[in-house]
Amino acid sequence: MNRLFRKYHRWLAIAFALPLLNTIVTGIGFSIAKSLHQRQLAGFLIHLHTLETFGLEEVFPIINGIGLLGLLVTGLYMTSLFRQRRVLS
C-alpha cells in the first residue's frame, strides 16, 4: 500500500508543481512589489497569481487546493503515523 501512495504522491507532485510554483513566486513578488510601491508590477503579479490573465481566477484556487490536499494526504500516509502498531506478545 505504501508503494501505491508513493506512486500517487509522485504523480501529484509532478502535476501540481507548476501551479504551486506560480502561486509561491507571484505571491512573494507581489509582497515585495507592494512594499517597494511598484503599483503596476504589483497589479500584474496579482493578476498572474490568480491567473486572472487567462480567465481562470475561479478555478485556480480549487486546483491548488485539491493538489495540496492530495499531497498532504499521501505524504501523511507515507509517514506511517496512522498505522496500527503490532502488539508483541
C-alpha positions as CSV (number, residue, x, y, z in Angstrom):
1,M,0.0,0.0,0.0
2,N,2.9,2.3,0.8
3,R,4.2,1.8,-2.7
4,L,0.9,2.9,-4.2
5,F,0.8,6.1,-2.1
6,R,4.4,6.9,-3.2
7,K,3.3,6.5,-6.8
8,Y,0.3,8.8,-6.3
9,H,2.4,11.3,-4.3
10,R,5.0,11.4,-7.1
11,W,2.3,11.9,-9.7
12,L,0.6,14.7,-7.8
13,A,3.9,16.4,-7.2
14,I,4.7,16.4,-10.9
15,A,1.2,17.5,-11.9
16,F,0.9,20.4,-9.4
17,A,4.5,21.7,-9.3
18,L,3.9,24.5,-11.8
19,P,0.6,25.8,-10.4
20,L,2.1,25.8,-6.9
21,L,5.3,27.4,-8.1
22,N,3.3,30.1,-9.8
23,T,1.4,30.8,-6.6
24,I,4.6,30.9,-4.5
25,V,6.7,33.1,-6.8
26,T,4.0,35.6,-7.7
27,G,2.8,35.8,-4.1
28,I,6.3,36.7,-2.9
29,G,6.9,39.0,-5.8
30,F,3.6,40.8,-5.1
31,S,4.5,41.4,-1.5
32,I,7.9,42.8,-2.5
33,A,6.5,45.0,-5.3
34,K,3.8,46.3,-2.9
35,S,6.4,47.2,-0.2
36,L,8.5,49.0,-2.9
37,H,5.4,50.9,-4.0
38,Q,5.5,49.4,-7.5
39,R,1.8,49.5,-8.2
40,Q,1.9,48.4,-11.8
41,L,4.2,45.5,-11.1
42,A,2.1,44.5,-8.1
43,G,-1.1,44.6,-10.2
44,F,0.4,42.5,-12.9
45,L,1.7,40.0,-10.3
46,I,-1.7,39.7,-8.6
47,H,-3.3,39.0,-12.0
48,L,-0.8,36.3,-12.6
49,H,-1.2,35.0,-9.0
50,T,-4.9,34.4,-9.5
51,L,-4.4,33.5,-13.2
52,E,-7.0,36.2,-14.0
53,T,-5.0,37.0,-17.1
54,F,-6.1,33.7,-18.6
55,G,-9.7,33.7,-17.1
56,L,-9.0,31.0,-14.6
57,E,-9.4,33.1,-11.4
58,E,-12.4,31.0,-10.3
59,V,-10.9,27.6,-10.9
60,F,-7.2,28.1,-10.0
61,P,-7.7,28.2,-6.2
62,I,-9.6,24.9,-6.4
63,I,-6.8,23.3,-8.5
64,N,-4.2,24.4,-5.9
65,G,-6.4,23.3,-3.0
66,I,-7.0,19.8,-4.5
67,G,-3.3,19.4,-5.3
68,L,-2.2,20.4,-1.8
69,L,-4.8,18.3,-0.2
70,G,-3.8,15.2,-2.2
71,L,-0.1,15.8,-1.4
72,L,-0.9,16.2,2.2
73,V,-2.9,13.0,2.5
74,T,-0.4,10.9,0.6
75,G,2.5,12.4,2.4
76,L,1.0,11.9,5.8
77,Y,0.1,8.3,5.0
78,M,3.7,7.6,4.0
79,T,5.0,8.8,7.4
80,S,3.2,5.8,9.0
81,L,1.6,8.0,11.7
82,F,-1.7,6.3,11.1
83,R,-0.7,2.7,11.0
84,Q,-1.7,0.3,13.7
85,R,1.3,-0.9,15.8
86,R,1.8,-4.6,16.2
87,V,1.4,-5.8,19.7
88,L,4.3,-8.0,20.8
89,S,3.3,-10.9,23.0
